[in-house]
Protein backbone atom coordinates (compact mmCIF):
# COMPACT_ATOMS: atom_id res chain seq x y z
CA UNK A 1 0.00 0.00 0.00
CA UNK A 2 1.16 3.50 -0.78
CA UNK A 3 1.99 5.78 2.18
CA UNK A 4 -0.40 8.69 2.73
CA UNK A 5 -0.24 11.30 5.50
CA UNK A 6 -3.43 12.36 7.26
CA UNK A 7 -3.46 15.51 9.40
CA UNK A 8 -5.13 14.80 12.77
CA UNK A 9 -8.87 15.49 13.06
CA UNK A 10 -9.16 14.65 16.76
CA UNK A 11 -8.42 17.82 18.76
CA UNK A 12 -5.67 17.82 21.35
CA UNK A 13 -2.95 16.10 19.33
CA UNK A 14 -3.34 12.78 21.15
CA UNK A 15 -4.28 10.47 18.31
CA UNK A 16 -2.63 8.18 15.79
CA UNK A 17 -3.47 6.72 12.40
CA UNK A 18 -3.76 2.97 11.92
CA UNK A 19 -4.69 0.90 8.87
CA UNK A 20 -6.45 -2.45 9.14
CA UNK A 21 -7.72 -5.05 6.69
CA UNK A 22 -10.94 -6.98 7.19
CA UNK A 23 -13.19 -9.21 5.12
CA UNK A 24 -16.80 -8.27 4.49
CA UNK A 25 -19.15 -8.22 6.30
CA UNK A 26 -17.32 -5.98 8.75
CA UNK A 27 -19.80 -6.09 11.61
CA UNK A 28 -19.38 -2.41 12.44
CA UNK A 29 -21.89 0.42 12.71
CA UNK A 30 -20.80 3.78 11.29
CA UNK A 31 -22.30 7.19 11.97
CA UNK A 32 -21.61 10.88 11.55
CA UNK A 33 -19.36 12.32 14.27
CA UNK A 34 -21.30 14.78 16.41
CA UNK A 35 -18.35 17.00 17.39
CA UNK A 36 -16.19 16.87 14.23
CA UNK A 37 -18.02 18.07 11.10
CA UNK A 38 -17.55 15.85 8.05
CA UNK A 39 -16.08 12.95 10.04
CA UNK A 40 -17.39 9.38 10.08
CA UNK A 41 -17.17 7.58 13.43
CA UNK A 42 -17.31 3.90 14.35
CA UNK A 43 -20.34 3.82 16.66
CA UNK A 44 -20.35 0.11 17.39
CA UNK A 45 -18.27 -3.02 16.75
CA UNK A 46 -20.10 -6.33 17.09
CA UNK A 47 -18.21 -9.00 19.04
CA UNK A 48 -16.49 -11.80 17.14
CA UNK A 49 -16.93 -10.16 13.71
CA UNK A 50 -14.41 -9.39 10.99
CA UNK A 51 -14.14 -5.78 12.16
CA UNK A 52 -13.55 -6.90 15.75
CA UNK A 53 -10.88 -9.40 14.65
CA UNK A 54 -9.13 -6.69 12.61
CA UNK A 55 -8.92 -4.40 15.65
CA UNK A 56 -11.53 -1.78 14.76
CA UNK A 57 -12.61 0.01 17.95
CA UNK A 58 -15.67 1.98 18.93
CA UNK A 59 -14.86 5.70 18.65
CA UNK A 60 -12.38 5.32 15.77
CA UNK A 61 -12.72 7.90 13.01
CA UNK A 62 -12.78 6.46 9.49
CA UNK A 63 -10.33 8.54 7.45
CA UNK A 64 -10.20 6.42 4.27
CA UNK A 65 -11.28 3.07 2.87
CA UNK A 66 -10.87 1.06 -0.26
CA UNK A 67 -13.66 1.36 -2.79
CA UNK A 68 -14.45 -0.28 -6.11
CA UNK A 69 -15.84 1.32 -9.25
CA UNK A 70 -16.85 -0.34 -12.48
CA UNK A 71 -15.71 1.29 -15.72
CA UNK A 72 -15.81 0.30 -19.37
CA UNK A 73 -12.44 -0.49 -20.86
CA UNK A 74 -12.35 -0.31 -24.63
CA UNK A 75 -9.22 -1.25 -26.58
CA UNK A 76 -8.68 0.81 -29.74
CA UNK A 77 -9.20 -2.17 -32.03
CA UNK A 78 -12.68 -2.69 -30.52
CA UNK A 79 -13.59 0.95 -31.08
CA UNK A 80 -12.58 0.65 -34.74
CA UNK A 81 -14.70 -2.49 -35.09
CA UNK A 82 -17.71 -0.80 -33.46
CA UNK A 83 -17.46 -2.59 -30.10
CA UNK A 84 -18.53 -1.17 -26.77
CA UNK A 85 -15.80 -2.58 -24.54
CA UNK A 86 -15.58 -4.75 -21.45
CA UNK A 87 -16.47 -3.81 -17.86
CA UNK A 88 -13.51 -3.55 -15.55
CA UNK A 89 -13.50 -3.04 -11.78
CA UNK A 90 -11.06 -0.47 -10.45
CA UNK A 91 -10.10 -0.53 -6.76
CA UNK A 92 -8.75 2.58 -5.04
CA UNK A 93 -8.31 4.25 -1.64
CA UNK A 94 -10.98 6.88 -1.00
CA UNK A 95 -10.51 9.64 1.57
CA UNK A 96 -13.70 9.89 3.64
CA UNK A 97 -12.92 13.33 5.09
CA UNK A 98 -15.78 15.73 4.39
CA UNK A 99 -17.72 13.24 2.25
CA UNK A 100 -21.44 12.69 2.81
CA UNK A 101 -22.28 9.73 5.03
CA UNK A 102 -24.21 7.95 2.26
CA UNK A 103 -21.22 8.19 -0.11
CA UNK A 104 -18.92 6.64 2.51
CA UNK A 105 -21.37 3.80 3.12
CA UNK A 106 -21.55 3.13 -0.64
CA UNK A 107 -17.75 3.15 -0.85
CA UNK A 108 -17.36 0.59 1.94
CA UNK A 109 -20.03 -1.70 0.49
CA UNK A 110 -18.63 -1.34 -3.05
CA UNK A 111 -15.79 -3.65 -1.99
CA UNK A 112 -18.23 -6.51 -2.65
CA UNK A 113 -17.65 -5.83 -6.37
CA UNK A 114 -13.93 -6.65 -6.11
CA UNK A 115 -13.50 -9.61 -8.48
CA UNK A 116 -10.51 -10.81 -6.45
CA UNK A 117 -12.48 -10.74 -3.18
CA UNK A 118 -9.73 -8.87 -1.33
CA UNK A 119 -10.23 -7.57 2.23
CA UNK A 120 -11.33 -3.99 2.80
CA UNK A 121 -8.64 -1.54 3.92
CA UNK A 122 -9.79 0.91 6.60
CA UNK A 123 -7.63 3.87 7.63
CA UNK A 124 -8.65 4.89 11.15
CA UNK A 125 -7.73 7.71 13.49
CA UNK A 126 -7.76 6.61 17.12
CA UNK A 127 -7.49 8.57 20.36
CA UNK A 128 -4.61 7.55 22.58
Beta strands, then each sheet from edge to edge (+ up, - down):
strand 1: 15-22
strand 2: 28-32
strand 3: 40-45
strand 4: 61-73
strand 5: 86-95
strand 6: 120-127
sheet 1: 1+ 6- 4+ 3- 2+
sheet 2: 1+ 6- 4+ 5-
end
